[in-house]
Amino acid sequence: RLFSTSSDTKGKRMAGRELVFAGRSYRVVNSLLMLVSFLERYLSCATQFSALSSSVLSKITEMFRFYNERTNSLVLQAEACKTAGLKRINTKNLVLASQSLSVVMSLMDIV
Protein backbone atom coordinates (compact mmCIF):
# COMPACT_ATOMS: atom_id res chain seq x y z
CA ARG A 1 0.00 0.00 0.00
CA LEU A 2 1.15 3.50 -0.81
CA PHE A 3 -0.78 5.04 2.07
CA SER A 4 -1.27 4.64 5.76
CA THR A 5 -3.66 6.59 7.94
CA SER A 6 -4.16 7.30 11.60
CA SER A 7 -6.89 9.08 13.54
CA ASP A 8 -6.31 12.30 15.39
CA THR A 9 -5.83 11.49 19.07
CA LYS A 10 -4.63 14.94 20.15
CA GLY A 11 -8.07 16.35 20.76
CA LYS A 12 -9.79 19.23 19.07
CA ARG A 13 -6.73 21.32 18.34
CA MET A 14 -6.25 20.00 14.80
CA ALA A 15 -9.18 18.13 13.31
CA GLY A 16 -8.60 15.62 10.58
CA ARG A 17 -6.57 12.53 10.03
CA GLU A 18 -2.97 11.91 9.21
CA LEU A 19 -2.07 10.36 5.88
CA VAL A 20 1.44 9.09 5.25
CA PHE A 21 2.27 9.07 1.57
CA ALA A 22 5.69 8.65 -0.05
CA GLY A 23 7.42 9.13 3.29
CA ARG A 24 5.65 12.41 4.09
CA SER A 25 2.97 12.97 6.68
CA TYR A 26 -0.10 15.07 5.83
CA ARG A 27 -3.07 16.25 7.89
CA VAL A 28 -6.11 15.62 5.71
CA VAL A 29 -9.89 15.62 5.80
CA ASN A 30 -12.11 12.56 5.40
CA SER A 31 -13.09 13.55 1.87
CA LEU A 32 -9.48 13.08 0.76
CA LEU A 33 -9.35 9.65 2.37
CA MET A 34 -12.45 8.75 0.36
CA LEU A 35 -10.78 10.07 -2.80
CA VAL A 36 -7.71 7.93 -2.09
CA SER A 37 -9.94 4.88 -1.58
CA PHE A 38 -11.68 5.50 -4.92
CA LEU A 39 -8.33 6.04 -6.59
CA GLU A 40 -7.03 2.71 -5.32
CA ARG A 41 -10.14 0.96 -6.66
CA TYR A 42 -9.90 2.67 -10.04
CA LEU A 43 -6.21 1.81 -10.38
CA SER A 44 -6.97 -1.79 -9.45
CA CYS A 45 -9.57 -1.92 -12.22
CA ALA A 46 -7.12 -0.40 -14.69
CA THR A 47 -4.52 -3.05 -13.93
CA GLN A 48 -7.00 -5.93 -14.05
CA PHE A 49 -8.74 -4.73 -17.21
CA SER A 50 -6.09 -3.11 -19.37
CA ALA A 51 -8.61 -2.40 -22.14
CA LEU A 52 -10.32 0.05 -19.78
CA SER A 53 -7.17 1.84 -18.63
CA SER A 54 -7.66 4.96 -20.79
CA SER A 55 -11.25 5.29 -19.60
CA VAL A 56 -10.18 4.80 -15.99
CA LEU A 57 -7.45 7.44 -16.36
CA SER A 58 -10.04 9.86 -17.73
CA LYS A 59 -12.30 9.23 -14.71
CA ILE A 60 -9.37 9.69 -12.32
CA THR A 61 -8.59 13.04 -13.95
CA GLU A 62 -12.24 14.04 -13.51
CA MET A 63 -12.12 13.06 -9.82
CA PHE A 64 -9.00 15.17 -9.24
CA ARG A 65 -10.53 18.14 -11.04
CA PHE A 66 -13.81 17.86 -9.12
CA TYR A 67 -12.00 17.55 -5.78
CA ASN A 68 -9.96 20.66 -6.52
CA GLU A 69 -13.00 22.66 -7.67
CA ARG A 70 -15.10 21.61 -4.69
CA THR A 71 -12.33 22.36 -2.20
CA ASN A 72 -11.89 25.77 -3.79
CA SER A 73 -15.58 26.60 -3.60
CA LEU A 74 -16.08 25.30 -0.05
CA VAL A 75 -13.00 26.86 1.52
CA LEU A 76 -11.74 29.75 -0.58
CA GLN A 77 -15.19 30.95 -1.64
CA ALA A 78 -16.59 30.20 1.83
CA GLU A 79 -19.49 28.02 0.65
CA ALA A 80 -18.86 25.81 3.67
CA CYS A 81 -20.24 28.64 5.79
CA LYS A 82 -23.56 28.24 3.99
CA THR A 83 -23.71 24.49 3.42
CA ALA A 84 -21.92 23.05 6.47
CA GLY A 85 -22.96 25.66 8.97
CA LEU A 86 -19.49 27.00 9.70
CA LYS A 87 -19.42 30.50 11.16
CA ARG A 88 -16.27 31.37 9.23
CA ILE A 89 -13.35 29.78 7.43
CA ASN A 90 -10.41 29.78 9.82
CA THR A 91 -6.74 28.86 9.64
CA LYS A 92 -7.42 25.22 10.51
CA ASN A 93 -9.75 24.90 7.52
CA LEU A 94 -7.18 26.49 5.21
CA VAL A 95 -4.38 24.24 6.50
CA LEU A 96 -6.44 21.07 6.07
CA ALA A 97 -7.50 22.12 2.56
CA SER A 98 -3.90 22.95 1.65
CA GLN A 99 -2.58 19.63 2.97
CA SER A 100 -5.31 17.70 1.16
CA LEU A 101 -4.60 19.46 -2.12
CA SER A 102 -0.86 18.82 -1.65
CA VAL A 103 -1.63 15.11 -1.52
CA VAL A 104 -3.77 15.40 -4.66
CA MET A 105 -0.90 17.11 -6.48
CA SER A 106 1.48 14.36 -5.39
CA LEU A 107 -0.97 11.70 -6.52
CA MET A 108 -1.31 13.34 -9.93
CA ASP A 109 2.44 12.95 -10.39
CA ILE A 110 2.32 9.18 -9.95
CA VAL A 111 -0.93 8.50 -11.84
ZIHU-V677725 format. One line per field, one symbol per residue. ss: DSSP state (H for helix, E for strand, - for the rest). burial: I if it has 9 or more other ideal C-beta (glycine too) atoms within 8 Angstrom, else O. Layout:
ss=???
burial=???
This chain:
ss=--EEEE----------EEEEE--EEEEE-HHHHHHHHHHHHHHHHHHH-HHHHHHHHHHHHHHHHHHHHHHHHHHH--HHHHH-------HHHHHHHHHHHHHHHHHHHH-
burial=OOOOIOOIOOOOOOOIIIIIIOOOOIIIIOOIIOIIOIIOOIIOIIOOOOOIIOOIIOIIOOIIOOIIOOIIIIIOOIOIIOOOOOOOIOOOIIIIIOIIIIIIOIIOOOO
